Structure formats: C-alpha cells, structure tokens
Amino acid sequence: MIETDPDVPAGIDAVRAVGTLSREDYDAVVVPMLDAAAREGRRLRFLCVVDEDFRGLTPDAAWADVKLGLAAMRNLEGCAVVSDLPWVRDTTRLAGFFLPGHVRVFGAGERDEALRWLESLPGRLATVRVDPAAGVVVVDVGQALRREDVEVIASAVDSWLSDHAELPGLVLHAPSFPGWENVGALVQHLRFVGGHQGRIGRVALAVDGQPVGIAARIAGTLLHPEVRQFASAEVDEAVVWAGAGAHAQTA
C-alpha cells in the first residue's frame, strides 16, 4: 500500500510504500497528488520512502505507474527515493537516467537529507563566465550536466553571438568528465552542439582523464571547432589557447 507522508516542507509531496502496491493505492493517493500539483501550477518535488518489507506492484498497479509516470514526466522537478533495498535503488538509478527531472537515491536513514536535497532544487548550476578580451566563455562544472546547465551555457554563448559572427573559444573546466544527469540533458547538449556548429572556433576541455583526450580527438575530427584537452589545473592555459583561435584565423 501507499501512505501519504504529511510531515514534509511545503511544496514537496511524499509517500511511504509498504507491502504490495495496487491500482487502488495509486487512485487513492498518487492521482490526487498529481492533480493538486497541476491545479496549483507547480512542478513536482516527490519523496518516496520505500519500507524494507516492500514487495513490488501488482500488474494493474505497474500499468498505472507507467501511465502516471508518463503524464507527470514533463512536470517533474525532482524525485528522491529513500530505500536500502538493492533492487529498488538500482531500478531507480536506471529509470532516473531516462526521466527529465532530477532523480536521486538515499539510504533508509537519510530521509532528512533527501528532503534538504529536494528543497535545494534545481541546485547549483554550472558557473559560466565570459572573458570579453579573449572572446572566451568558460564553464566550470562540478557535477553531471543537467538541462539547466546546458541552457545557461547556451544563453551565454548566444549573448556573445548576438553581437559577433563567431565565439572564438569555449572552455569546459571540471576535475573529471562530468557526464550527463539523464537523457534529457544529453539531448539538450546535442541540440546545443548542432545549433552552434560552425560558430565556435575552439573548444578546450580542461578535464583530467585519458577518455576525455580520446573524445577530444574524435570531436575535433568530426566537428567544426578545433578541440583540445588540457589538465584540469591548466584552465588558464586552456583559456589562452581557446582565445588564440580568432588570431590564428585572421593571421
């Protein structure tokens, strides 16, 4: 069954899953939550605490789960699942990669931390700064790229391109390859790359790791920008190299 958990901050919907979930559980608890969020015009921040005796869903509940998930997908801001059950944790991580919102798994004793995380969403975005003298946009990333991060990057690049024919250089700075939070973030990134193809001169990856170097060489072959890897500690050198692309073209 599903029980409503009222002991949460405003703006967060919470449930506790115990035993076996039925279609009636979804109709009685989950559907009203989704309807209320839609009426109030707010995005969903959802906490689900899965009890240790949770045994799964009945077939009709599984179908209801799929339908409700598809209906709520575009309005999902974040979902925190609290559980120590390995199969629940693994399934949630896999599903989270395909959902547009932020999904994170917490241990059974981390309910308060899960609530703090939901309250913090969308969380700290990638830091974007523009060096106007060099004509370089520098992006500092400390976690997996999200759709919001890509939107912030695109906004800075587009702002430059509104007054210039080309952005000389773009620098991505991270201690290691951050990856993407989910498919939505990856798709947004690919759209950014496709939409700015031919308008960025050089891309510097100030990111540690041999796979990044391999990816840089492949990207440099397939895409218009010249791509080069630097060590994470060499971000200043990366900015100089990225900005020098404009001078190389006019020389």
N, C-alpha and C positions, 0 to 999 in steps of 0.2 A: 504494500500500500504506500501511498504518498501522503505525508502530513505537512501541512503548512507550518513554516517556522516564522513566527511573527517577531522574534527577538533580533531584528536586524535594523540597520540605519535606513532612513528614508531614501527611496529611490532604488532599493535593492529588493528583489523578490527571492524568497528562499523556501526550500522544501527539504524534507528528510525522506529518503527512500528506505523502506524496510520490507523484508519478506519478498513477495512476488507482486509485481505491478500489473494491474488490469486496465482495460479500456475505461472502466468506470472511474478509476483513480484519475486518469487524465481529464475526463469530462468534468469531474467534480473539483479538481484543484488547479491543474495546469491551464486549461482553456480559459477560466475566468481571469487568471493572471495575465495571459496574453491579451485578452480583450481589454482589461483595465489599462495596460500599457499603451495599447493602440488609442483608446479614448483620450488618455492624458497626453498623447503625443510625445512620449518619452521612449528612449532607447532602452533595451533590456539589459539589466545587470543581474545575473542569475546565480544564486548559490544553491548547490545541491550537495547535501551531506548524505553519503551512502553508508548505511549501517552495515556492520560486519556480517549480519545474517541475511543480507540482500541476496536473492536467488535469481533475479532476472525478470523478464517480462513475458506475459502470455502472448500468443501470436497476434491477437487483435490489439493488444497494447503496443506491440512492436510496430504495427502498421500505423497506429495513431501517433506514435513517437516520430516516425518518418514524416508523416503529413504535417504535424505541428512544427517539426524542425524546419521543414521547407518554408512554411508560412512565416515563421519568425526569423528566418535566416538574415534577411536584409536589415532587420531592426535590432540585431544582436550586437550589443557593445562589448559584453564580456560575460564569460561563464566560468565559475570556479567550482570544481568538483573536489569534495573532501572525502577521501577514502584510503584505506590501506589494502583493499582488495587488489591484487596484481592485475587481474583481468579487466577490472573497471578502469584502473589507471592507464593500462596500455591502450584500451579501446578509446578512452577519452583523448589521449595524445594523438592517436591516429585520426580520429574524427576532427580534432581541432585544426589539423593542417588544411582541411577542406572547408572549414567554416570561415565566413568573412570577419567575425568578431574575434576578440582575444579570448583564448581558452587556456586555462592553467589548472594543473592538478596539485592538490595539497594533501599532506598526511592527515590521519584522523585527529591528531592533536593540534592541527594548525587552522582551526576554524576562524579564529580571530585574525590571523594573518591573511586568510582568504578574503575576509570582509574588508580589511585595510586595502588589499590589492584592488578589489572591485571599486572601492571609493576613490582610488587614485586614478582610475582610467580617465582619459586614454593614456595617462602616464607621461613620462618624459620623452619628448620627441627627439629625433636626431637634431644635433646642433648644426646650423648652416650659417656660414659667414662668407661674405664677399670681399675679396681683395680687389678694389677697383683699379689700383695702379697696375697690377699684374693681369687683371681680367680673368681671375680665377675664383670659382666657387668651391669652398672647402666644406666637406661634410664629415662631421665627427659622429660615429655610430658606436654605441655601447651595448647593443643587443640586436636580436634578429630584426631585419627591416619589416616595418608594417606599412599598410596602405597610407596611413597618415604621414609616415616618414617620407615616402616617395612623393606625396602631394606637396610637402614642404620643400623638398629638393626641386621639384618641377616649378614651383612658384618662384623660387629664387632665380632659377635658370631663365624662366620666361620673362621675369622682370628685366634681366640684363638684355635678353634678345629683343625686347620691345624697342630698345634704342640702338642696338648693334646688329650687324648682319650675322655675327658668329660669336660664340663664347670661346675664347682661346683655350681655357682649361678647366677641368673638373677634377677635384681630388677627393677620394674616399679614404678616410682615415679611421682605422679600427685595429685593436690588438690582434684580432684573428678574423677570418671570414665570418661575418655575422649571419649569413643565410637569410631566409625569409620566414616570417612568422607562420604564414599559411599560403594557400594557393592564390587567394585574393591579392596578397602583397606581391607575389611573383608576377601575376598577370599585370598588376599596376606598373611594376618595374619594366616589364617587357613593352608595355604601351609607351612608357616614357622613352625607352631606348628607340623604339620605332618612330615616335613623333619628333625626336630631336636628331635623328640620323642626318649627318651632313652639316649640322650647325654647331657642333662642339669639336674643337680642334684636337685637343689631347685629353686623355683620361689617365690620371695617376692613381694607382692603388697602393696606398701606404698601409699595407696589411701584411702581417707575417704569415708564412706558410708556403710550402712548395706548391700545393694545388692552386694557390692564387696566381703564382707565376705562370703555371701552365695555362690557366684560364685567360690570363692577360695576353699570352702569345696567340692563343686561338682567337680571342676577340679582336686583337689588332689585325689579324688576317682577314676576318670576315666583315668587320665594321669600318666605317669611315674614320673615326677618331684613332689617332695613334695611342696605343695603350702600353703602359709600362708599370712594373711593380717596384715598390720601394719597401724597405723595412718600416715597421710602424714608427720607430724612433726617427726616421728620416723624413718626417712630414714637411719640414721646411724645404728640404731639397726637392721634394715632390712638387711643392708649390712653384718653386723657381723653374723647374723643368716644364710643368704644365703651362705656365705663363709665357715661356720662351717660344711656344709653338707659333704664336702670332708673329713674332720677329722672324722666325725661320721661313714663314710663308711670304713675308714681304721683302726678305733679303734677296 
